[in-house]
C-alpha cells in the first residue's frame, strides 16, 4: 500500500522537497555510477591506444575487442547503479520513508539479477521499438516510471511488470494526460539542461523523476 504522500497533488515544489530529502543518496548514486562508467571508458581508451600503436591488423582488432570486453562489466554495473535514480522516487512514494544511501544499495543488492534482467529487457524493447518505426519506442519510453515502480516495489515477474505497465498507462482514463505531462516535462528539463551546459540537469532530472512518480500515483496510473 503506497503512502498518502504519493497521492497528493504533484508540484515542482513538492518534488523539490523530495529531492532535498534525498540529496546524499542521489549524489552517491550519481557519483558511483559515473565513476564506474569513467573507469570503463578509461580502460577502453587504454586498449584503443595500444591498438593504434599496433601495426598488425589482427592484433589491433583483438586489442579493440579486448578493450570492449574488459570495460563491459563496468558499464553494466554503472547502469545497474544508475537505475537507482529512478527507483528512489518509486521506493520513497511507496513506503513514505526517505531512502538512505544504505537503504538504496541494500535494495539494489537484494535482487540484482532481477534489476539487471529488467533493464536488459527494457533496453532491448526500446531499441527494437525505435528501430522498427520510432513510435513504438516512444510508447515504450512513456511507461518507464510505471515499469520501474513495478520492478522495484512489487514481486511481479519482469514480463508481467512490463505488460501491466502498458495496460496501466494506455488503458487508464488518465493515461494520455499522464503521457502528455511527461512529454512537456521532459522537453522543459531538456531545455534547462542544454541552456545550462548540462549543469542544470543535475537538479532538473531528479525533480522530474520525483514529479512524474508522484503524478503516476495521483493520476491513478499506479495504484
C-alpha positions in Angstrom: 0.0 0.0 0.0 1.5 3.3 -1.1 2.0 6.2 1.3 -0.6 9.0 1.5 2.2 11.3 0.2 2.2 9.5 -3.1 -1.4 10.5 -3.9 -1.1 14.2 -3.1 -1.3 16.8 -5.9 2.2 16.8 -7.6 4.0 20.1 -7.9 7.6 21.3 -8.6 7.9 22.5 -5.0 6.8 19.1 -3.6 9.1 17.3 -6.0 12.0 19.5 -4.9 11.2 18.8 -1.3 11.6 15.1 -2.1 14.9 15.7 -3.9 16.3 17.7 -1.0 15.5 14.9 1.4 17.5 12.5 -0.8 20.4 14.7 -1.9 23.1 12.5 -0.1 21.6 9.3 -1.7 21.2 10.9 -5.2 24.8 12.3 -5.0 26.3 8.9 -4.0 24.4 7.0 -6.7 25.3 9.5 -9.4 29.0 9.6 -8.2 29.4 5.8 -8.2 27.6 5.3 -11.5 29.7 8.0 -13.1 32.9 6.6 -11.5 32.2 3.0 -12.8 31.4 4.4 -16.3 34.5 6.6 -16.3 36.8 3.7 -15.3 35.3 1.5 -18.0 35.8 4.3 -20.6 39.4 4.7 -19.4 40.1 1.0 -19.8 38.7 1.1 -23.3 40.8 4.1 -24.2 44.0 2.3 -23.0 43.3 -0.7 -25.2 42.5 1.6 -28.1 45.8 3.4 -27.5 47.7 0.1 -27.7 45.7 -0.9 -30.8 46.6 2.3 -32.6 50.3 1.6 -32.0 50.0 -2.0 -33.3 50.8 -2.4 -37.0 49.3 -5.9 -37.1 45.7 -5.5 -38.1 44.7 -8.8 -36.4 46.4 -7.8 -33.2 44.9 -4.3 -33.4 41.4 -5.8 -33.8 42.0 -8.2 -31.0 43.0 -5.3 -28.7 39.9 -3.3 -29.6 37.7 -6.3 -28.8 39.5 -7.0 -25.6 39.0 -3.3 -24.5 35.3 -3.5 -25.2 35.0 -6.8 -23.3 37.1 -5.5 -20.3 35.0 -2.4 -20.0 31.6 -4.0 -20.5 31.2 -5.3 -16.8 31.9 -1.8 -15.6 29.3 -0.3 -18.0 26.8 -2.8 -16.8 27.5 -2.1 -13.2 27.2 1.7 -13.9 23.8 1.2 -15.5 22.7 -1.0 -12.6 23.6 1.6 -10.0 22.3 4.4 -12.2 18.8 2.9 -12.4 18.5 3.7 -8.7 18.0 7.3 -9.6 14.6 6.3 -11.0 14.0 3.7 -8.3 14.5 6.1 -5.3 11.3 8.1 -6.0 9.3 4.9 -6.5 10.5 3.4 -3.2 10.0 6.7 -1.4 6.4 7.2 -2.5 5.5 3.6 -2.0 7.0 3.4 1.5 6.7 7.0 2.7 10.2 6.8 4.1 13.3 8.6 2.9 15.6 6.3 1.1 19.1 6.4 2.6 22.4 5.6 0.9 22.5 2.3 2.8 18.8 1.6 2.0 19.3 2.3 -1.7 22.2 -0.1 -2.1 20.7 -2.7 0.2 17.7 -2.7 -2.1 19.9 -2.9 -5.1 21.9 -5.9 -3.8 18.8 -7.7 -2.6 17.7 -8.6 -6.2 20.5 -7.5 -8.5 19.8 -10.2 -11.2 16.1 -9.1 -11.3 17.0 -5.5 -11.8 19.7 -6.3 -14.3 17.3 -8.5 -16.3 14.6 -5.9 -16.1 17.0 -3.3 -17.5 18.1 -5.5 -20.4 14.5 -6.4 -21.3 13.5 -2.7 -21.3 16.6 -1.6 -23.3 16.1 -4.3 -25.9 12.4 -3.5 -26.3 13.1 0.2 -26.5 15.8 -0.3 -29.1 13.6 -2.5 -31.2 10.8 -0.1 -30.9 12.8 2.8 -32.2 14.4 0.8 -35.0 11.1 -0.5 -36.3 9.0 2.6 -36.6 10.1 5.1 -33.8 6.5 5.4 -32.4 6.6 2.0 -30.6 9.9 3.2 -29.0 8.3 6.4 -27.9 5.3 4.5 -26.5 7.6 2.2 -24.5 9.6 5.2 -23.2 6.4 6.7 -21.6 5.8 3.6 -19.5 9.2 3.8 -17.8 8.1 5.3 -14.5 5.4 2.7 -14.0 7.7 -0.1 -15.1 10.4 1.0 -12.7 7.8 1.2 -9.9 6.5 -2.3 -10.6 10.0 -3.8 -10.8 11.3 -2.3 -7.6 8.2 -2.2 -5.3 6.3 -5.3 -6.3 7.0 -9.0 -6.8 5.6 -9.2 -10.3 7.6 -11.1 -12.8 9.6 -8.9 -15.2 7.5 -9.7 -18.2 4.4 -9.2 -16.1 5.6 -5.8 -14.9 6.4 -4.9 -18.5 3.0 -5.9 -19.8 1.0 -4.4 -16.9 2.8 -1.1 -17.2 1.4 -0.7 -20.7 -2.1 -1.5 -19.5 -1.8 0.9 -16.6 -0.7 3.8 -18.9 -2.6 3.2 -22.1 -5.8 1.8 -20.7 -6.1 4.2 -17.8 -8.7 7.0 -18.0 -5.9 9.5 -17.2 -3.2 7.6 -19.1 -3.0 10.1 -22.0 -2.8 13.1 -19.8 -0.1 11.4 -17.9 1.8 10.8 -21.1 1.3 14.4 -22.2 2.6 15.8 -19.0 5.6 13.5 -19.2 6.4 14.8 -22.6 6.1 18.5 -21.7 8.1 18.0 -18.5 10.9 16.1 -20.4 11.0 19.0 -23.0 11.3 21.5 -20.2 14.1 19.6 -18.5 15.9 19.2 -21.8 15.8 22.9 -22.4 17.1 23.7 -18.9 19.9 21.1 -19.2 21.0 22.5 -22.6 20.8 26.1 -21.6 23.0 25.4 -18.5 25.6 23.4 -20.4 24.4 20.2 -18.6 24.7 21.5 -15.1 21.0 22.2 -14.7 20.3 18.6 -15.4 21.8 17.6 -12.0 18.9 19.3 -10.4 16.2 19.2 -13.1 16.4 15.5 -13.8 15.9 14.3 -10.1 13.0 16.8 -9.8 11.4 15.4 -12.9 11.8 11.8 -11.6 10.1 12.6 -8.3 7.4 14.7 -10.0 6.5 12.1 -12.6 6.4 9.3 -10.0 4.1 11.4 -7.8 2.0 12.2 -10.8 1.6 8.5 -11.7 0.1 7.8 -8.3 -2.1 10.9 -8.3 -3.5 10.1 -11.7 -4.2 6.5 -10.7 -1.8 5.1 -13.3 -0.1 3.4 -10.4 -2.4 2.1 -7.7 
